[in-house]
């Protein structure tokens, strides 16, 4: 990538409008390509399309445009924007699961009332599904969750990524301080900086080959290849 950027600027060259220099020597008219696709290929394309569509339908995404502040405000706090956002995710996850549980309890009470007045397989399956979700919320209430963030390892030949664990004891201390009314603003800010600094340290270690996830996974793959049990 670096070589391509240098090559484009130093050798190829662009004009002031961002277009490459030079004129085309031959102007060809576009021609529609007519494909003759055999039936087995059509069937394979349709199967792949269904699989891809299923993956697309399984993704739910919502975009929130935040305009109250940006990275400039975060840097004034003396922390990394990336680490700051990771701490925000930890705080949001912990807080949202606690709030949603109360909503789920009210919903379950209404659901039980209606299901007791009706019968049939539909209500039985529906109740089982909602009850499973309710138990999941109870288990996750006021708990922290293992969180994955990818770090690049391009410092090494053929390096790709390494795992950074965003959920740490320091991030947990910061989150709990945000929910503790007795904590002062200065105390919360100090804990935020400690958590962000520690996260940046973990990120640098992962980027410099000091991570453990990929190493342990490689050992696991070797164990599977040798048909040996992992400890």
Z-matrix of the N, CA and C atoms (Angstrom, degrees):
N
C 1 1.458
C 2 1.535 1 110.49
N 3 1.350 2 117.18 1 -45.38
C 4 1.450 3 120.53 2 179.63
C 5 1.531 4 110.84 3 -62.11
N 6 1.349 5 116.44 4 -39.48
C 7 1.461 6 119.92 5 -179.40
C 8 1.526 7 110.71 6 -65.63
N 9 1.339 8 116.45 7 -39.08
C 10 1.457 9 120.17 8 -179.95
C 11 1.523 10 111.05 9 -65.05
N 12 1.343 11 116.66 10 -41.67
C 13 1.462 12 119.62 11 178.35
C 14 1.528 13 111.20 12 -61.95
N 15 1.329 14 116.56 13 -43.98
C 16 1.462 15 120.40 14 179.08
C 17 1.531 16 110.46 15 -66.38
N 18 1.327 17 116.49 16 -40.39
C 19 1.459 18 120.73 17 -178.81
C 20 1.520 19 110.93 18 -63.58
N 21 1.342 20 116.81 19 -42.92
C 22 1.460 21 120.22 20 -179.05
C 23 1.518 22 111.89 21 -63.24
N 24 1.338 23 116.28 22 -39.00
C 25 1.467 24 119.68 23 -175.78
C 26 1.524 25 111.63 24 -79.42
N 27 1.328 26 117.09 25 -46.29
C 28 1.451 27 121.14 26 -171.63
C 29 1.522 28 113.63 27 -84.69
N 30 1.321 29 117.39 28 -33.97
C 31 1.462 30 119.95 29 -172.97
C 32 1.527 31 113.05 30 -106.45
N 33 1.295 32 117.06 31 -53.21
C 34 1.473 33 119.85 32 -176.77
C 35 1.515 34 110.86 33 -69.70
N 36 1.299 35 116.58 34 -58.31
C 37 1.456 36 121.22 35 177.10
C 38 1.511 37 113.90 36 84.27
N 39 1.314 38 114.66 37 145.06
C 40 1.455 39 122.36 38 178.73
C 41 1.522 40 109.13 39 -128.22
N 42 1.330 41 115.60 40 156.65
C 43 1.460 42 119.04 41 175.48
C 44 1.525 43 109.52 42 -87.01
N 45 1.343 44 116.04 43 -176.46
C 46 1.465 45 119.70 44 -175.85
C 47 1.517 46 113.34 45 -66.96
N 48 1.349 47 117.64 46 -18.50
C 49 1.462 48 121.45 47 178.66
C 50 1.520 49 113.23 48 -91.21
N 51 1.328 50 116.47 49 1.88
C 52 1.451 51 119.62 50 179.75
C 53 1.512 52 114.06 51 87.49
N 54 1.336 53 117.67 52 6.07
C 55 1.455 54 121.84 53 178.65
C 56 1.532 55 109.85 54 -93.28
N 57 1.329 56 115.89 55 148.80
C 58 1.452 57 119.31 56 177.99
C 59 1.521 58 110.67 57 -66.92
N 60 1.302 59 116.15 58 146.00
C 61 1.454 60 121.12 59 -178.99
C 62 1.536 61 110.77 60 -74.06
N 63 1.329 62 115.41 61 154.29
C 64 1.448 63 119.98 62 178.51
C 65 1.516 64 111.36 63 104.69
N 66 1.311 65 115.27 64 161.06
C 67 1.456 66 122.30 65 179.49
C 68 1.519 67 109.70 66 -118.38
N 69 1.324 68 117.06 67 141.71
C 70 1.479 69 118.88 68 177.76
C 71 1.524 70 110.70 69 -66.33
N 72 1.313 71 116.51 70 136.14
C 73 1.463 72 120.91 71 -178.41
C 74 1.530 73 111.93 72 -82.61
N 75 1.332 74 117.14 73 -21.39
C 76 1.459 75 119.99 74 -177.35
C 77 1.520 76 108.60 75 -143.04
N 78 1.322 77 116.30 76 125.29
C 79 1.461 78 120.60 77 179.54
C 80 1.531 79 108.44 78 -103.77
N 81 1.298 80 115.57 79 113.40
C 82 1.462 81 120.78 80 -179.06
C 83 1.524 82 109.75 81 -100.76
N 84 1.303 83 115.40 82 141.16
C 85 1.455 84 120.41 83 177.29
C 86 1.530 85 108.98 84 -77.66
N 87 1.322 86 116.69 85 142.86
C 88 1.467 87 118.53 86 177.68
C 89 1.516 88 110.82 87 -65.16
N 90 1.309 89 115.91 88 142.68
C 91 1.461 90 121.76 89 -179.11
C 92 1.525 91 109.42 90 -128.29
N 93 1.308 92 115.97 91 128.12
C 94 1.465 93 120.64 92 179.53
C 95 1.531 94 109.68 93 -69.22
N 96 1.305 95 115.72 94 131.48
C 97 1.459 96 121.15 95 178.41
C 98 1.523 97 109.27 96 -93.17
N 99 1.295 98 116.55 97 129.15
C 100 1.466 99 122.34 98 179.25
C 101 1.527 100 108.34 99 -104.26
N 102 1.336 101 114.47 100 118.94
C 103 1.459 102 120.08 101 -176.19
C 104 1.526 103 110.08 102 -100.78
N 105 1.289 104 115.38 103 137.91
C 106 1.458 105 122.14 104 173.02
C 107 1.528 106 107.21 105 -108.64
N 108 1.317 107 115.36 106 98.39
C 109 1.468 108 121.19 107 -174.61
C 110 1.519 109 109.05 108 -97.25
N 111 1.313 110 119.68 109 122.29
C 112 1.467 111 121.68 110 178.47
C 113 1.522 112 111.31 111 -67.77
N 114 1.318 113 115.92 112 158.97
C 115 1.466 114 121.52 113 -176.89
C 116 1.533 115 113.42 114 -58.85
N 117 1.335 116 120.02 115 -42.76
C 118 1.482 117 118.69 116 178.03
C 119 1.530 118 112.20 117 -59.39
N 120 1.344 119 116.00 118 -38.01
C 121 1.466 120 119.00 119 179.13
C 122 1.516 121 111.00 120 -68.06
N 123 1.349 122 116.93 121 -38.91
C 124 1.466 123 120.75 122 177.74
C 125 1.523 124 110.32 123 -61.62
N 126 1.347 125 116.02 124 -43.06
C 127 1.470 126 119.99 125 179.33
C 128 1.523 127 111.15 126 -63.43
N 129 1.346 128 116.75 127 -40.70
C 130 1.468 129 120.41 128 178.90
C 131 1.523 130 111.12 129 -65.83
N 132 1.339 131 116.70 130 -38.51
C 133 1.467 132 120.78 131 178.49
C 134 1.521 133 110.52 132 -64.22
N 135 1.333 134 116.78 133 -42.34
C 136 1.462 135 120.28 134 -179.92
C 137 1.528 136 111.54 135 -64.94
N 138 1.326 137 116.60 136 -40.23
C 139 1.472 138 119.79 137 178.02
C 140 1.523 139 109.95 138 -64.18
N 141 1.330 140 117.15 139 -44.90
C 142 1.470 141 121.08 140 179.17
C 143 1.525 142 110.91 141 -63.07
N 144 1.334 143 115.74 142 -36.91
C 145 1.462 144 119.53 143 179.05
C 146 1.527 145 111.21 144 -64.84
N 147 1.330 146 116.63 145 -40.38
C 148 1.460 147 120.03 146 178.61
C 149 1.528 148 111.40 147 -65.25
N 150 1.334 149 115.65 148 -40.09
C 151 1.477 150 119.33 149 178.94
C 152 1.527 151 110.10 150 -65.12
N 153 1.334 152 116.10 151 -45.72
C 154 1.466 153 120.21 152 179.70
C 155 1.524 154 111.31 153 -63.27
N 156 1.346 155 116.83 154 -40.94
C 157 1.453 156 120.32 155 179.72
C 158 1.524 157 111.31 156 -65.51
N 159 1.333 158 115.82 157 -36.09
C 160 1.465 159 119.28 158 176.81
C 161 1.516 160 112.08 159 -63.69
N 162 1.335 161 116.54 160 -40.50
C 163 1.464 162 120.05 161 177.22
C 164 1.523 163 111.20 162 -65.62
N 165 1.334 164 116.06 163 -39.02
C 166 1.469 165 120.01 164 179.13
C 167 1.529 166 110.73 165 -66.05
N 168 1.326 167 116.17 166 -44.25
C 169 1.469 168 119.90 167 -179.05
C 170 1.519 169 112.09 168 -66.67
N 171 1.333 170 117.20 169 -22.35
C 172 1.457 171 121.20 170 -177.45
C 173 1.528 172 112.47 171 -82.71
N 174 1.322 173 116.42 172 -5.17
C 175 1.470 174 121.28 173 -178.70
C 176 1.525 175 109.74 174 -100.81
N 177 1.306 176 115.52 175 129.28
C 178 1.469 177 121.37 176 176.07
C 179 1.523 178 107.96 177 -119.04
N 180 1.310 179 116.49 178 123.54
C 181 1.465 180 120.64 179 -175.91
C 182 1.525 181 110.01 180 -135.46
N 183 1.298 182 115.48 181 137.97
C 184 1.460 183 121.54 182 176.10
C 185 1.527 184 108.07 183 -129.39
N 186 1.309 185 117.01 184 134.40
C 187 1.465 186 122.53 185 -179.39
C 188 1.517 187 110.20 186 -104.07
N 189 1.312 188 115.80 187 129.86
C 190 1.457 189 121.94 188 178.26
C 191 1.523 190 108.75 189 -119.21
N 192 1.310 191 116.15 190 120.46
C 193 1.463 192 121.18 191 178.19
C 194 1.527 193 108.36 192 -88.11
N 195 1.323 194 115.69 193 114.02
C 196 1.470 195 121.52 194 -177.17
C 197 1.524 196 108.58 195 -102.94
N 198 1.308 197 116.44 196 119.98
C 199 1.466 198 120.89 197 -176.36
C 200 1.525 199 113.11 198 -119.21
N 201 1.329 200 118.26 199 0.21
C 202 1.462 201 120.14 200 -177.42
C 203 1.530 202 112.13 201 -66.19
N 204 1.328 203 116.40 202 -39.79
C 205 1.456 204 119.87 203 176.57
C 206 1.528 205 108.43 204 -160.53
N 207 1.328 206 115.87 205 167.43
C 208 1.458 207 121.23 206 -178.79
C 209 1.515 208 111.50 207 -132.39
N 210 1.336 209 115.30 208 -156.25
C 211 1.459 210 119.64 209 -175.66
C 212 1.529 211 112.22 210 -66.90
N 213 1.358 212 117.05 211 -23.78
C 214 1.461 213 118.94 212 178.82
C 215 1.515 214 111.63 213 -62.32
N 216 1.329 215 116.84 214 -43.49
C 217 1.465 216 120.74 215 178.21
C 218 1.525 217 110.88 216 -65.48
N 219 1.343 218 116.04 217 -39.50
C 220 1.464 219 119.80 218 -178.96
C 221 1.523 220 110.87 219 -64.63
N 222 1.332 221 116.26 220 -40.95
C 223 1.466 222 119.60 221 179.98
C 224 1.523 223 111.79 222 -67.50
N 225 1.337 224 117.10 223 -29.69
C 226 1.468 225 119.69 224 176.77
C 227 1.524 226 111.55 225 -64.86
N 228 1.333 227 116.26 226 -24.62
C 229 1.461 228 120.24 227 176.73
C 230 1.524 229 111.67 228 -76.57
N 231 1.338 230 115.97 229 -10.60
C 232 1.454 231 119.91 230 179.83
C 233 1.504 232 113.80 231 82.25
N 234 1.344 233 117.55 232 26.22
C 235 1.461 234 120.98 233 -179.76
C 236 1.529 235 109.18 234 -128.20
N 237 1.324 236 115.69 235 163.80
C 238 1.460 237 121.64 236 178.19
C 239 1.523 238 110.35 237 -77.59
N 240 1.340 239 118.81 238 136.22
C 241 1.467 240 120.45 239 176.98
C 242 1.524 241 113.16 240 -57.46
N 243 1.340 242 116.77 241 -38.87
C 244 1.465 243 119.91 242 178.63
C 245 1.518 244 111.12 243 -64.31
N 246 1.331 245 116.66 244 -47.99
C 247 1.462 246 120.51 245 179.07
C 248 1.527 247 110.82 246 -63.36
N 249 1.328 248 116.94 247 -37.45
C 250 1.468 249 121.37 248 178.04
C 251 1.522 250 110.97 249 -59.70
N 252 1.337 251 116.37 250 -45.92
C 253 1.468 252 120.36 251 -179.44
C 254 1.525 253 110.98 252 -66.47
N 255 1.321 254 117.44 253 -34.83
C 256 1.463 255 119.61 254 177.02
C 257 1.527 256 110.81 255 -64.59
N 258 1.319 257 117.48 256 -38.07
C 259 1.460 258 120.61 257 177.14
C 260 1.528 259 111.02 258 -68.42
N 261 1.342 260 116.18 259 -35.82
C 262 1.466 261 120.66 260 176.47
C 263 1.519 262 110.15 261 -62.51
N 264 1.328 263 117.10 262 -41.11
C 265 1.465 264 120.69 263 178.83
C 266 1.522 265 110.76 264 -63.66
N 267 1.323 266 117.07 265 -41.40
C 268 1.465 267 120.17 266 178.68
C 269 1.530 268 111.25 267 -62.65
N 270 1.315 269 115.68 268 -45.41
C 271 1.470 270 121.00 269 -179.80
C 272 1.527 271 110.88 270 -64.72
N 273 1.328 272 116.83 271 -42.41
C 274 1.463 273 120.79 272 -178.65
C 275 1.517 274 111.23 273 -65.58
N 276 1.325 275 116.97 274 -44.64
C 277 1.466 276 120.60 275 -179.12
C 278 1.521 277 110.89 276 -60.49
N 279 1.322 278 115.79 277 -47.01
C 280 1.468 279 120.14 278 -178.49
C 281 1.523 280 111.24 279 -63.74
N 282 1.312 281 116.19 280 -42.35
C 283 1.466 282 120.74 281 -176.03
C 284 1.520 283 112.04 282 -74.65
N 285 1.346 284 117.24 283 -41.24
C 286 1.463 285 120.90 284 -176.88
C 287 1.517 286 111.22 285 -65.87
N 288 1.325 287 119.07 286 -42.76
C 289 1.453 288 120.58 287 -179.55
C 290 1.519 289 111.30 288 -63.00
N 291 1.323 290 117.16 289 -34.90
C 292 1.469 291 119.66 290 177.89
C 293 1.522 292 111.04 291 -68.34
N 294 1.349 293 116.56 292 -39.47
C 295 1.462 294 120.38 293 -179.00
C 296 1.524 295 111.42 294 -72.81
N 297 1.336 296 116.63 295 -40.09
C 298 1.463 297 119.36 296 -177.61
C 299 1.520 298 112.54 297 -67.82
N 300 1.322 299 117.16 298 -26.86
C 301 1.459 300 119.31 299 -179.66
C 302 1.523 301 111.22 300 -62.65
N 303 1.332 302 117.15 301 -38.66
C 304 1.462 303 120.13 302 178.44
C 305 1.520 304 110.62 303 -64.27
N 306 1.318 305 117.53 304 -39.65
C 307 1.464 306 121.02 305 177.07
C 308 1.521 307 110.57 306 -65.20
N 309 1.320 308 116.40 307 -38.23
C 310 1.453 309 120.71 308 -178.56
C 311 1.525 310 110.73 309 -68.01
N 312 1.320 311 116.50 310 -36.09
C 313 1.466 312 119.48 311 179.19
C 314 1.529 313 110.80 312 -63.51
N 315 1.326 314 116.41 313 -42.99
C 316 1.469 315 120.03 314 177.90
C 317 1.511 316 110.92 315 -64.99
N 318 1.329 317 116.90 316 -41.66
C 319 1.463 318 120.50 317 179.87
C 320 1.516 319 111.02 318 -64.42
N 321 1.339 320 117.01 319 -40.93
C 322 1.464 321 120.23 320 179.69
C 323 1.515 322 111.27 321 -64.19
N 324 1.336 323 117.43 322 -36.38
C 325 1.465 324 120.07 323 179.07
C 326 1.523 325 110.77 324 -63.46
N 327 1.339 326 116.82 325 -43.95
C 328 1.462 327 120.94 326 177.67
C 329 1.518 328 110.70 327 -65.88
N 330 1.328 329 116.82 328 -40.94
C 331 1.456 330 121.49 329 -178.39
C 332 1.525 331 110.88 330 -64.17
N 333 1.331 332 116.43 331 -42.03
C 334 1.469 333 119.89 332 178.80
C 335 1.532 334 111.05 333 -63.50
N 336 1.310 335 116.06 334 -36.09
C 337 1.467 336 119.50 335 -179.73
C 338 1.522 337 111.28 336 -65.34
N 339 1.329 338 116.94 337 -44.96
C 340 1.457 339 120.56 338 -179.55
C 341 1.524 340 111.61 339 -71.14
N 342 1.342 341 116.89 340 -39.16
C 343 1.455 342 119.47 341 -178.29
C 344 1.518 343 111.81 342 -68.29
N 345 1.348 344 117.49 343 -27.48
C 346 1.458 345 120.08 344 178.10
C 347 1.525 346 111.75 345 -71.68
N 348 1.344 347 115.49 346 -22.68
C 349 1.459 348 119.68 347 179.00
C 350 1.518 349 112.59 348 -87.52
N 351 1.314 350 116.81 349 -9.48
C 352 1.460 351 120.86 350 -178.09
C 353 1.524 352 109.07 351 -127.69
N 354 1.307 353 115.25 352 168.75
C 355 1.452 354 120.71 353 179.30
C 356 1.525 355 108.42 354 -143.52
N 357 1.320 356 115.95 355 170.75
C 358 1.449 357 120.14 356 178.99
C 359 1.512 358 111.48 357 122.32
N 360 1.317 359 114.94 358 166.55
C 361 1.459 360 120.91 359 -177.01
C 362 1.528 361 111.90 360 -67.63
N 363 1.349 362 117.01 361 -31.28
C 364 1.457 363 119.71 362 -179.20
C 365 1.521 364 110.72 363 -60.93
N 366 1.332 365 116.39 364 -49.69
C 367 1.456 366 119.59 365 -178.59
C 368 1.528 367 111.24 366 -67.25
N 369 1.341 368 115.95 367 -32.61
C 370 1.461 369 119.31 368 179.02
C 371 1.528 370 111.01 369 -65.89
N 372 1.336 371 116.71 370 -46.11
C 373 1.465 372 120.03 371 178.66
C 374 1.523 373 111.29 372 -66.31
N 375 1.333 374 116.33 373 -40.98
C 376 1.459 375 120.17 374 -179.45
C 377 1.526 376 111.02 375 -63.81
N 378 1.330 377 115.67 376 -43.21
C 379 1.464 378 119.25 377 179.51
C 380 1.517 379 110.76 378 -64.55
N 381 1.328 380 117.70 379 -40.24
C 382 1.454 381 120.99 380 -179.49
C 383 1.528 382 110.92 381 -63.22
N 384 1.331 383 115.93 382 -40.07
C 385 1.458 384 120.46 383 -179.69
C 386 1.523 385 110.83 384 -66.52
N 387 1.339 386 116.78 385 -46.64
C 388 1.463 387 120.09 386 -179.01
C 389 1.521 388 111.18 387 -66.96
N 390 1.337 389 116.73 388 -35.71
C 391 1.453 390 119.99 389 179.62
C 392 1.531 391 110.60 390 -66.40
N 393 1.343 392 117.06 391 -39.58
C 394 1.462 393 120.99 392 177.34
C 395 1.517 394 110.85 393 -61.41
N 396 1.338 395 116.61 394 -42.84
C 397 1.464 396 120.63 395 178.33
C 398 1.522 397 110.69 396 -65.20
N 399 1.336 398 116.67 397 -38.61
C 400 1.461 399 120.80 398 179.57
C 401 1.525 400 111.04 399 -62.62
N 402 1.330 401 116.52 400 -43.23
C 403 1.463 402 120.56 401 178.69
C 404 1.524 403 110.59 402 -63.20
N 405 1.337 404 116.37 403 -38.68
C 406 1.468 405 119.91 404 178.35
C 407 1.521 406 110.67 405 -62.53
N 408 1.328 407 116.73 406 -40.88
C 409 1.463 408 119.89 407 178.65
C 410 1.522 409 110.63 408 -65.45
N 411 1.326 410 117.02 409 -39.36
C 412 1.461 411 120.19 410 179.73
C 413 1.523 412 110.59 411 -63.20
N 414 1.328 413 116.46 412 -42.59
C 415 1.463 414 120.56 413 -178.81
C 416 1.522 415 111.84 414 -66.15
N 417 1.337 416 116.97 415 -33.49
C 418 1.465 417 120.87 416 -176.51
C 419 1.525 418 113.06 417 -91.63
N 420 1.334 419 117.53 418 -5.29
C 421 1.453 420 119.28 419 -177.66
C 422 1.521 421 110.65 420 -65.48
N 423 1.332 422 114.78 421 132.21
C 424 1.466 423 122.17 422 177.44
C 425 1.523 424 111.85 423 52.32
N 426 1.312 425 115.42 424 41.51
C 427 1.449 426 121.76 425 175.70
C 428 1.524 427 109.11 426 -131.47
N 429 1.314 428 114.74 427 152.75
C 430 1.453 429 119.87 428 176.47
C 431 1.519 430 109.36 429 -95.22
N 432 1.311 431 115.70 430 154.08
C 433 1.461 432 121.15 431 -174.99
C 434 1.523 433 109.84 432 -122.54
N 435 1.333 434 116.19 433 140.54
C 436 1.463 435 119.98 434 175.00
C 437 1.520 436 109.72 435 -57.72
N 438 1.316 437 116.34 436 131.56
C 439 1.462 438 121.73 437 -174.19
C 440 1.519 439 109.66 438 -125.21
N 441 1.322 440 114.94 439 137.76
C 442 1.472 441 121.28 440 -177.15
C 443 1.518 442 110.65 441 -109.32
N 444 1.313 443 115.77 442 131.92
C 445 1.463 444 122.08 443 169.52
C 446 1.521 445 108.03 444 -133.27
N 447 1.318 446 117.12 445 135.65
C 448 1.462 447 121.24 446 -177.76
C 449 1.522 448 110.83 447 -87.83
N 450 1.319 449 115.13 448 137.01
C 451 1.462 450 121.86 449 174.14
C 452 1.524 451 108.21 450 -117.35
N 453 1.326 452 116.73 451 137.54
C 454 1.466 453 119.66 452 179.15
C 455 1.522 454 110.04 453 -74.86
N 456 1.328 455 115.91 454 149.08
C 457 1.465 456 122.19 455 176.00
C 458 1.525 457 109.18 456 -125.69
N 459 1.333 458 116.19 457 44.35
C 460 1.463 459 121.27 458 -177.46
C 461 1.520 460 112.78 459 -75.10
N 462 1.339 461 117.03 460 -2.78
C 463 1.455 462 118.85 461 174.16
C 464 1.521 463 111.19 462 -68.72
N 465 1.338 464 116.65 463 -16.95
C 466 1.450 465 122.13 464 -178.31
C 467 1.524 466 110.24 465 -110.34
N 468 1.293 467 115.34 466 152.61
C 469 1.454 468 120.38 467 178.59
C 470 1.530 469 109.10 468 -64.44
N 471 1.319 470 115.74 469 131.11
C 472 1.459 471 123.81 470 -177.98
C 473 1.530 472 111.93 471 59.45
N 474 1.321 473 116.84 472 20.88
C 475 1.458 474 119.99 473 176.96
C 476 1.515 475 111.10 474 -71.76
N 477 1.308 476 116.60 475 144.20
C 478 1.457 477 120.82 476 -179.57
C 479 1.529 478 110.52 477 -122.45
N 480 1.324 479 116.64 478 -86.18
C 481 1.466 480 118.96 479 -176.51
C 482 1.527 481 110.77 480 -137.70
N 483 1.315 482 114.42 481 163.53
C 484 1.461 483 123.33 482 171.91
C 485 1.515 484 107.51 483 -140.32
N 486 1.300 485 116.58 484 155.19
C 487 1.456 486 122.08 485 -176.09
C 488 1.522 487 111.82 486 -85.56
N 489 1.319 488 114.71 487 135.71
C 490 1.464 489 121.69 488 171.95
C 491 1.531 490 106.95 489 -117.05
N 492 1.305 491 116.70 490 125.74
C 493 1.467 492 121.68 491 -179.68
C 494 1.533 493 109.13 492 -91.91
N 495 1.327 494 115.03 493 108.36
C 496 1.473 495 119.65 494 -175.47
C 497 1.516 496 112.88 495 -75.82
N 498 1.325 497 116.88 496 -28.13
C 499 1.469 498 120.15 497 -179.11
C 500 1.525 499 108.88 498 -84.51
N 501 1.334 500 115.70 499 110.26
C 502 1.464 501 121.76 500 -178.62
C 503 1.526 502 109.30 501 -130.30
N 504 1.314 503 115.65 502 174.67
C 505 1.465 504 119.19 503 177.20
C 506 1.528 505 110.86 504 -63.89
N 507 1.321 506 116.19 505 -35.46
C 508 1.468 507 119.71 506 -179.45
C 509 1.528 508 111.42 507 -71.73
N 510 1.329 509 118.01 508 -38.45
C 511 1.465 510 119.56 509 176.36
C 512 1.525 511 110.40 510 -66.74
N 513 1.340 512 116.75 511 -35.62
C 514 1.467 513 120.54 512 178.15
C 515 1.525 514 111.01 513 -65.97
N 516 1.321 515 116.37 514 -39.34
C 517 1.468 516 119.70 515 177.93
C 518 1.526 517 110.96 516 -63.33
N 519 1.314 518 116.50 517 -39.27
C 520 1.468 519 119.82 518 177.91
C 521 1.529 520 111.05 519 -64.79
N 522 1.329 521 117.02 520 -46.04
C 523 1.475 522 120.75 521 -179.01
C 524 1.522 523 110.42 522 -60.49
N 525 1.322 524 117.61 523 -45.59
C 526 1.460 525 120.80 524 -179.33
C 527 1.527 526 111.64 525 -64.67
N 528 1.326 527 116.65 526 -32.13
C 529 1.466 528 119.22 527 178.04
C 530 1.526 529 111.31 528 -68.56
N 531 1.339 530 117.50 529 -31.70
C 532 1.459 531 121.28 530 178.73
C 533 1.526 532 111.47 531 -68.18
N 534 1.323 533 116.28 532 -25.62
C 535 1.468 534 120.48 533 -179.41
C 536 1.526 535 112.08 534 -98.37
N 537 1.309 536 116.41 535 -0.32
C 538 1.459 537 120.93 536 -179.99
C 539 1.531 538 108.97 537 -98.15
N 540 1.332 539 118.40 538 110.43
C 541 1.474 540 120.03 539 -177.22
C 542 1.526 541 113.37 540 -65.85
N 543 1.311 542 117.75 541 -17.82
C 544 1.466 543 119.70 542 -179.48
C 545 1.526 544 112.59 543 -79.74
N 546 1.329 545 117.52 544 -14.07
C 547 1.461 546 120.97 545 -179.12
C 548 1.525 547 110.51 546 -77.87
N 549 1.319 548 115.79 547 138.12
C 550 1.458 549 121.07 548 177.96
C 551 1.532 550 110.42 549 -86.22
N 552 1.327 551 114.11 550 163.69
C 553 1.464 552 119.58 551 -178.23
C 554 1.529 553 111.17 552 -60.92
N 555 1.316 554 117.29 553 -39.58
C 556 1.454 555 121.11 554 -179.14
C 557 1.531 556 111.05 555 -65.01
N 558 1.339 557 116.66 556 -37.80
C 559 1.459 558 120.09 557 178.42
C 560 1.518 559 111.31 558 -66.04
N 561 1.326 560 116.32 559 -41.95
C 562 1.471 561 120.34 560 179.59
C 563 1.521 562 110.83 561 -64.97
N 564 1.325 563 116.26 562 -41.07
C 565 1.462 564 120.14 563 179.44
C 566 1.531 565 110.91 564 -64.69
N 567 1.316 566 116.16 565 -39.11
C 568 1.471 567 119.74 566 178.80
C 569 1.524 568 110.81 567 -64.46
N 570 1.337 569 116.65 568 -41.65
C 571 1.458 570 120.24 569 178.45
C 572 1.529 571 111.30 570 -68.03
N 573 1.328 572 116.08 571 -35.06
C 574 1.464 573 119.59 572 176.09
C 575 1.519 574 111.12 573 -62.25
N 576 1.320 575 116.62 574 -44.78
C 577 1.471 576 120.38 575 -179.69
C 578 1.520 577 110.89 576 -64.60
N 579 1.333 578 117.09 577 -40.53
C 580 1.462 579 120.02 578 178.22
C 581 1.527 580 110.79 579 -62.73
N 582 1.323 581 116.06 580 -44.09
C 583 1.466 582 120.02 581 -179.81
C 584 1.522 583 111.43 582 -64.75
N 585 1.331 584 117.35 583 -42.05
C 586 1.468 585 121.48 584 179.86
C 587 1.525 586 111.42 585 -67.61
N 588 1.330 587 116.72 586 -41.00
C 589 1.456 588 120.09 587 178.86
C 590 1.531 589 110.92 588 -63.50
N 591 1.328 590 115.68 589 -41.16
C 592 1.466 591 119.47 590 179.35
C 593 1.531 592 110.86 591 -67.24
N 594 1.336 593 116.08 592 -37.58
C 595 1.463 594 119.88 593 177.45
C 596 1.524 595 110.63 594 -63.70
N 597 1.314 596 117.35 595 -42.69
C 598 1.463 597 121.07 596 177.59
C 599 1.528 598 111.34 597 -63.35
N 600 1.316 599 116.11 598 -36.04
C 601 1.466 600 119.66 599 177.64
C 602 1.533 601 110.56 600 -64.66
N 603 1.336 602 115.98 601 -42.99
C 604 1.466 603 119.76 602 177.10
C 605 1.529 604 111.22 603 -63.74
N 606 1.329 605 115.93 604 -37.94
C 607 1.467 606 120.11 605 -179.84
C 608 1.531 607 110.43 606 -65.38
N 609 1.337 608 116.63 607 -43.82
C 610 1.466 609 119.69 608 179.14
C 611 1.525 610 111.19 609 -64.52
N 612 1.326 611 116.60 610 -40.93
C 613 1.464 612 119.58 611 178.40
C 614 1.527 613 111.08 612 -61.44
N 615 1.340 614 116.33 613 -43.48
C 616 1.462 615 119.98 614 179.43
C 617 1.526 616 110.74 615 -63.94
N 618 1.320 617 116.92 616 -39.96
C 619 1.469 618 121.59 617 -178.76
C 620 1.535 619 111.10 618 -68.05
N 621 1.338 620 116.52 619 -28.81
C 622 1.462 621 120.90 620 -177.50
C 623 1.527 622 112.72 621 -95.86
N 624 1.321 623 117.30 622 15.30
C 625 1.463 624 120.00 623 175.75
C 626 1.509 625 115.10 624 85.02
N 627 1.324 626 118.31 625 16.21
C 628 1.455 627 121.30 626 -179.28
C 629 1.525 628 112.62 627 -102.53
N 630 1.337 629 116.79 628 12.66
C 631 1.452 630 120.02 629 176.59
C 632 1.520 631 111.29 630 -76.42
N 633 1.321 632 116.84 631 167.51
C 634 1.468 633 120.95 632 -176.98
C 635 1.527 634 112.40 633 -118.69
N 636 1.325 635 118.80 634 -22.16
C 637 1.470 636 120.50 635 -173.16
C 638 1.519 637 112.65 636 -62.34
N 639 1.330 638 117.59 637 -51.03
C 640 1.464 639 120.29 638 -178.31
C 641 1.521 640 110.89 639 -64.96
N 642 1.325 641 117.30 640 -36.96
C 643 1.467 642 121.59 641 178.98
C 644 1.532 643 110.05 642 -63.44
N 645 1.327 644 116.42 643 -47.78
C 646 1.464 645 119.78 644 -179.89
C 647 1.521 646 111.34 645 -65.98
N 648 1.333 647 116.85 646 -36.18
C 649 1.461 648 119.64 647 178.64
C 650 1.530 649 110.66 648 -66.41
N 651 1.332 650 117.35 649 -38.40
C 652 1.461 651 120.52 650 177.66
C 653 1.528 652 110.53 651 -63.37
N 654 1.331 653 116.75 652 -41.59
C 655 1.463 654 119.94 653 176.55
C 656 1.527 655 111.08 654 -62.80
N 657 1.323 656 116.22 655 -38.01
C 658 1.464 657 120.37 656 178.58
C 659 1.530 658 111.11 657 -64.09
N 660 1.339 659 116.78 658 -42.62
C 661 1.463 660 120.85 659 179.40
C 662 1.523 661 110.53 660 -63.84
N 663 1.341 662 116.77 661 -40.57
C 664 1.464 663 120.25 662 178.32
C 665 1.523 664 110.62 663 -63.81
N 666 1.324 665 115.82 664 -40.03
C 667 1.458 666 120.00 665 178.31
C 668 1.525 667 111.01 666 -61.79
N 669 1.334 668 115.75 667 -41.73
C 670 1.458 669 119.22 668 178.69
C 671 1.526 670 110.72 669 -64.53
N 672 1.340 671 116.17 670 -39.01
C 673 1.463 672 120.23 671 179.51
C 674 1.534 673 110.81 672 -65.06
N 675 1.326 674 115.97 673 -39.29
C 676 1.462 675 120.38 674 179.39
C 677 1.522 676 112.31 675 -82.03
N 678 1.347 677 116.21 676 -0.55
C 679 1.473 678 122.31 677 -179.91
C 680 1.523 679 110.94 678 56.93
N 681 1.331 680 114.74 679 44.30
C 682 1.454 681 120.81 680 176.21
C 683 1.518 682 109.58 681 -114.51
N 684 1.316 683 116.12 682 151.55
C 685 1.458 684 120.53 683 179.90
C 686 1.523 685 110.59 684 -78.35
N 687 1.335 686 115.11 685 139.79
C 688 1.463 687 120.22 686 177.75
C 689 1.526 688 109.79 687 -84.99
N 690 1.331 689 117.50 688 144.84
C 691 1.472 690 119.80 689 -179.52
C 692 1.518 691 110.88 690 -69.60
